[in-house]
Amino acid sequence: MGAERMHPPRYWRMRAEEFRTKADNCEYPETRDVLRKVAENYDELARRAARICTVESLDGRGGSPPTPSRLDRSGQTRLMVQDKPA
């Protein structure tokens, strides 16, 4: 399972924005570039997650997002996706 399936697109967009903000506040050019690259990677995860949601809704496998089920060690809510029987 890819990382993009672990969270909804909104989560990945928020992470991208967080890293863009960190990059904007960074005084070292090399570090700033790395942080911007990380933000681009999160944007790509958001695009992939959005595609997955779209395909699943078109296939009839899910019309609503999964519900939070528990917290992981960092305190982040993990979404557990359960496959519907075929």
C-alpha positions in Angstrom: 0.0 0.0 0.0 1.3 3.4 -0.9 1.6 6.3 1.5 -1.0 8.2 -0.5 -3.7 5.7 0.7 -2.9 6.3 4.4 -4.5 9.8 4.5 -6.9 12.0 2.4 -5.6 14.5 -0.1 -6.3 17.4 2.4 -3.7 15.9 4.8 -1.0 15.8 2.2 -1.8 19.4 1.1 -1.5 20.7 4.6 1.9 19.0 5.1 3.1 20.6 1.8 2.0 24.0 3.0 3.7 23.4 6.4 7.0 22.7 4.6 6.6 25.6 2.2 6.2 27.8 5.3 9.3 26.3 6.9 11.2 27.0 3.6 10.1 30.6 3.5 11.4 31.1 7.0 14.7 29.3 6.5 17.9 31.4 6.1 20.1 28.7 4.5 19.5 28.4 0.7 20.4 24.7 0.6 18.0 23.8 3.4 15.3 26.0 1.9 15.7 24.1 -1.4 15.4 20.8 0.3 12.3 21.9 2.2 10.7 23.1 -1.0 11.4 19.7 -2.6 9.8 18.0 0.3 6.7 20.2 -0.2 6.6 19.2 -3.9 6.7 15.5 -2.8 3.7 16.1 -0.5 1.9 17.8 -3.3 2.4 14.8 -5.5 1.1 12.5 -2.7 -2.0 14.8 -2.5 -2.5 14.4 -6.3 -2.2 10.6 -6.1 -4.5 10.4 -3.1 -7.1 12.5 -5.0 -6.9 10.2 -8.0 -7.4 7.2 -5.8 -10.4 8.8 -4.2 -11.9 9.6 -7.6 -11.3 6.1 -9.0 -12.7 4.4 -5.9 -15.9 6.6 -6.0 -16.3 5.9 -9.8 -15.9 2.2 -9.2 -18.5 2.3 -6.4 -16.1 1.2 -3.8 -16.5 4.2 -1.6 -18.5 7.3 -1.6 -17.4 8.6 1.7 -14.0 8.9 3.2 -12.9 6.4 5.8 -13.5 7.2 9.4 -10.7 7.8 12.0 -10.1 4.7 14.1 -7.1 5.3 16.3 -4.1 7.5 17.1 -0.6 6.4 16.1 2.5 7.0 18.4 2.9 10.6 17.2 -0.7 11.5 18.1 -1.8 11.6 14.4 -5.1 10.1 13.6 -4.7 7.1 11.3 -7.5 6.3 8.9 -8.2 2.6 8.5 -9.5 1.6 5.1 -11.6 -1.5 4.9 -12.3 -3.1 1.6 -15.9 -3.8 0.8 -16.7 -7.4 -0.1 -16.9 -8.0 -3.9 
